[in-house]
């Protein structure tokens, strides 16, 4: 891990003092002192503790739930079953173009049927968390088992009367696919599967509901990702107006897509706080987390490519069996939709058709996990490119070069949509980054070294994968800036923090625009009571959306400061400028410099100078975006396989990533290396598996294996480039949250194939030691 | 369950608390002593987010009962900084961007504080071994390892 970070930062862009600099994070001091405030740290006097009783069978009809014993236990205040919350509608979903998923949404406590192990069946409220857990054990749940459906590529069954377990088939495509296949020199077919993984943040979920009767406002603490949407939808579910329900987010122990969605427990604590008139705290335990928080990723692709004799793609047919688990959750069909719409990545594909079978099974419901739909489809697409190379006996890199969309073709409108927006690749030099990556790692030399070690008997291999990410999902985000009388700036945003460093990044952008120290900017987020709208933290959107809004607000604030400063100097606004947080006369820059503090005091509501204007030095900026933007990258992995154990050691890894414009390279690299760790987990270690009756087999950290420091490659190199700024926002920003994860499964699969000299060996993620050992044994038996 | 009166010595301060014998040390630290810098990550001794030092040994405080810690010297993340001054390790974590969400940080800080106190000349390999006993889901560990190494190298 010694390789120093190197950032290839583009030149010729206007950079202030902070944008582009790896300044330390504003978030860190309380966190290293143990002074953070996570959900578990939130307490209110006289609070109750909720414990959820969960289904222990994967599918069945609820015969009876006996709560009498539990209710009689000391400290128990209430025990609820489905009947107690039958008036609360199921949790809704954020619709894409696909509608009609309502019959599949999850109730906050099971009604009539349970559909996965871990589904909430009852809730116990007690004065102490230990007592709540004791009482939960005494709730008798009688369930008549039904057959469990566990394979999404099997025939669909019945979800409920009149509703099949296949809520939708998402079809997209363009061009003449039949013609492409008829004219093909070769057709390459693959059947590939991705395992069931999840974000698994180190902090389990938590939610604290509190009803403030004095002010008639219901509050939920523990918000993370989608605070405003959750507030609005929960208000509807509970029959309140949104202004009487607020969500508060404090520190969040990791998000990764799964945390901060609207879950049954969030609604339960709010409802209970209102009904029981006491604060209600719920903290998930790890076992619950592994079977109740969203899973993701699991899907199977049957894919075929038609190619010409040079390996150029003529057309792709893609059939997806997407396993969404037991219910439609807040994402609706987004992951399947993205998988269908974004599979083609950086390549020119004249004709494409996809059918994504969006299916429900009796497993934990699914949502997004870092690089959703892309980790999966990059694995599939890059496997396909390798298979084409193999079939035509071409170099895999050459096959990629021949198919890459050229930078001169940008912006490149692909006639498909994803997440309800047309896929228009906004900018990119894919071939350029490929060459830079090969140079960076010393590809030929690395190949030669691998060959030398192979000749000496080691199982060493190299793999490469290319990808296009997406980021900056709209539609909007806003930032409000207020300067106080000491010149400190408060920045309120509707975005959220999940630990990624957004406070620092927004402060950097704001500070640059005003010429002040970024530490003078305090970023306030995750509070629905302080800003009316917000779209939260997901989809690598915060830097792009809220960063752009910050820039807009900062410009307005600067303009306002100049106006007032000019008035204070007694000159026309055209005669003043602003730098280092001070307004001054252009012709006498060293004479009188008026700081933001002075200006804020000048227009304070109780100052003599405010006149009749709206008081305060403040500005609001909103950024809107109809389209996502598309960062891109290259991953190169070097692995070595232990022939005795079948274990894959990732020895060396390069992530090259074009981020358009890097606000804080240190944080981007942090995102990438962290994402890489999760990608390695998905490629080699992590999988939620089930037995034939639908019992989850990975409900502890002894069974669901997270990567530790030891599994990380010894040599990690991150190359951040700024070759293709996004034309869709003024700073040229693209998101950085997911590029470290996207292509890891693909690159490691290629490297394992290479190490085993078995092209096409990897058809499934994660790649298990047992599958490698079986392959080695079969090969030995055959030789 | 009947409660017991115990005294816990934490960061040099005595805390008299009344707990059930089954109460874990981490819950007692957080709920009864108000030391919420220690975190609960898995409650089965794998993740290490709850690592504290008990008589100079790193301990998973989710696997120890509070009553077992009576008479021992307990150190938590709140006791690292003195007079508001951060330790070299806390400083290094910030400088090397060794934390993102910060949830695992206290556990890593306690683990690393202990290893550098006990084995200041620890080799890279052994250090990696020690640091792989805790989980972090954000950073990919690279910067955590770099931060701890930098402090070790400065001590040397």
HADDOCK unambig.tbl for C-alpha pairs under 7 A between the chains (distance, minus, plus):
assign (segid A and resid 1 and name CA) (segid B and resid 142 and name CA) 6.38 0.50 0.50
assign (segid A and resid 24 and name CA) (segid B and resid 94 and name CA) 6.70 0.50 0.50
assign (segid A and resid 24 and name CA) (segid B and resid 95 and name CA) 6.40 0.50 0.50
assign (segid A and resid 28 and name CA) (segid B and resid 94 and name CA) 6.22 0.50 0.50
assign (segid A and resid 31 and name CA) (segid B and resid 102 and name CA) 5.53 0.50 0.50
assign (segid A and resid 32 and name CA) (segid B and resid 90 and name CA) 5.85 0.50 0.50
assign (segid A and resid 32 and name CA) (segid B and resid 105 and name CA) 6.56 0.50 0.50
assign (segid A and resid 32 and name CA) (segid B and resid 106 and name CA) 6.61 0.50 0.50
assign (segid A and resid 33 and name CA) (segid B and resid 77 and name CA) 6.29 0.50 0.50
assign (segid A and resid 33 and name CA) (segid B and resid 78 and name CA) 5.95 0.50 0.50
assign (segid A and resid 34 and name CA) (segid B and resid 36 and name CA) 6.99 0.50 0.50
assign (segid A and resid 34 and name CA) (segid B and resid 37 and name CA) 3.77 0.50 0.50
assign (segid A and resid 34 and name CA) (segid B and resid 77 and name CA) 5.75 0.50 0.50
assign (segid A and resid 34 and name CA) (segid B and resid 78 and name CA) 5.78 0.50 0.50
assign (segid A and resid 34 and name CA) (segid B and resid 106 and name CA) 6.35 0.50 0.50
assign (segid A and resid 35 and name CA) (segid B and resid 37 and name CA) 5.95 0.50 0.50
assign (segid A and resid 41 and name CA) (segid B and resid 36 and name CA) 6.16 0.50 0.50
assign (segid A and resid 201 and name CA) (segid B and resid 137 and name CA) 6.07 0.50 0.50
assign (segid A and resid 202 and name CA) (segid B and resid 41 and name CA) 5.66 0.50 0.50
assign (segid A and resid 202 and name CA) (segid B and resid 103 and name CA) 6.64 0.50 0.50
assign (segid A and resid 202 and name CA) (segid B and resid 104 and name CA) 6.87 0.50 0.50
assign (segid A and resid 202 and name CA) (segid B and resid 136 and name CA) 6.79 0.50 0.50
assign (segid A and resid 202 and name CA) (segid B and resid 137 and name CA) 6.14 0.50 0.50
assign (segid A and resid 203 and name CA) (segid B and resid 41 and name CA) 5.59 0.50 0.50
assign (segid A and resid 203 and name CA) (segid B and resid 103 and name CA) 6.52 0.50 0.50
assign (segid A and resid 204 and name CA) (segid B and resid 41 and name CA) 6.77 0.50 0.50
assign (segid A and resid 252 and name CA) (segid B and resid 101 and name CA) 6.33 0.50 0.50
assign (segid A and resid 253 and name CA) (segid B and resid 101 and name CA) 5.08 0.50 0.50
assign (segid A and resid 253 and name CA) (segid B and resid 102 and name CA) 6.65 0.50 0.50
assign (segid A and resid 253 and name CA) (segid B and resid 103 and name CA) 5.06 0.50 0.50
assign (segid A and resid 254 and name CA) (segid B and resid 101 and name CA) 5.51 0.50 0.50
assign (segid A and resid 254 and name CA) (segid B and resid 138 and name CA) 6.85 0.50 0.50
assign (segid A and resid 285 and name CA) (segid B and resid 42 and name CA) 6.78 0.50 0.50
assign (segid A and resid 286 and name CA) (segid B and resid 42 and name CA) 4.95 0.50 0.50
assign (segid A and resid 498 and name CA) (segid B and resid 101 and name CA) 6.53 0.50 0.50
assign (segid A and resid 499 and name CA) (segid B and resid 100 and name CA) 5.08 0.50 0.50
assign (segid A and resid 499 and name CA) (segid B and resid 101 and name CA) 3.66 0.50 0.50
assign (segid A and resid 500 and name CA) (segid B and resid 100 and name CA) 5.77 0.50 0.50
assign (segid A and resid 500 and name CA) (segid B and resid 101 and name CA) 6.62 0.50 0.50
assign (segid A and resid 501 and name CA) (segid B and resid 100 and name CA) 6.83 0.50 0.50
assign (segid A and resid 670 and name CA) (segid B and resid 139 and name CA) 6.01 0.50 0.50
assign (segid A and resid 673 and name CA) (segid B and resid 139 and name CA) 6.36 0.50 0.50
assign (segid A and resid 673 and name CA) (segid B and resid 140 and name CA) 5.31 0.50 0.50
assign (segid A and resid 674 and name CA) (segid B and resid 138 and name CA) 4.97 0.50 0.50
assign (segid A and resid 674 and name CA) (segid B and resid 139 and name CA) 4.21 0.50 0.50
assign (segid A and resid 674 and name CA) (segid B and resid 140 and name CA) 4.08 0.50 0.50
assign (segid A and resid 676 and name CA) (segid B and resid 140 and name CA) 6.92 0.50 0.50
assign (segid A and resid 677 and name CA) (segid B and resid 140 and name CA) 4.93 0.50 0.50
assign (segid A and resid 701 and name CA) (segid B and resid 46 and name CA) 6.34 0.50 0.50
assign (segid A and resid 708 and name CA) (segid B and resid 132 and name CA) 5.19 0.50 0.50
assign (segid A and resid 708 and name CA) (segid B and resid 135 and name CA) 5.94 0.50 0.50
assign (segid A and resid 709 and name CA) (segid B and resid 128 and name CA) 6.64 0.50 0.50
assign (segid A and resid 709 and name CA) (segid B and resid 131 and name CA) 6.58 0.50 0.50
assign (segid A and resid 709 and name CA) (segid B and resid 132 and name CA) 4.77 0.50 0.50
assign (segid A and resid 709 and name CA) (segid B and resid 141 and name CA) 5.40 0.50 0.50
assign (segid A and resid 710 and name CA) (segid B and resid 128 and name CA) 6.49 0.50 0.50
assign (segid A and resid 710 and name CA) (segid B and resid 129 and name CA) 6.94 0.50 0.50
assign (segid A and resid 710 and name CA) (segid B and resid 132 and name CA) 5.73 0.50 0.50
